[in-house]
Amino acid sequence: MLHKTEITKFLAEFHGLSTDENSINKLVRLYWVNPRKKEQGGLRLTTAGFDALTNADVESYLIKFYDLIDYTSQLILQLDNYMPCPWYITHKSIYVFNDHMAFQLALFSGDLQNFCRVKALTAQQKIIEAKTPSN
């Protein structure tokens, strides 16, 4: 999995921007909603980040919502933990930059709450299985 610093450096190189540490740190704050380093997730894009990835011809996948979504902070935090790729959300759709993730979201018909619920249950099951001694 690529981390946001690596993605940001790629975008800086693609757009002909400086790739020194100070410049990359500034771009990280510009491109990502959460500029802090995380082992997993944390790849929600700002509008500037979405535009930079799109202009770099990185393939994105659009999943439209059936109804306008009034997403909550809790939903955004859950998505931030479960999305292993860059993503950008509006009230009408979500863009992801990974075909596997796009397929999963399409299977849920863009129902983000149900998607997060299943991801949480799967993660919980993995924890239980890890704690259970095998015979």
JOKA-V552883 format. One line per field, one symbol per residue. phi: phi as a letter, one per 40 degrees, with the letter a starting at -180 (. if undefined). psi: psi as a letter, one per 20 degrees, with the letter a starting at -180 (. if undefined). A space follows every 50 residues. Layout:
phi = ???
psi = ???
This chain:
phi = .ccccccccdcccccgccbcdccccccdcccbcbcccbcbggbccccccc ccccccfccbbbbcccbdbbccccccccdcccccbdaabbcbabbbbacc ccccccccfgccccdcccccccccccccccccccc
psi = pqrhgggggghgggjkrqjrgggghghghhhpgoiqpqhpbkkpqrhggg ggggijkppqppoqqhrppnqrhggggghhhiojrqqpqaiirppqlphg hggghhhjkjnhggghgggghggghhgghhhppq.
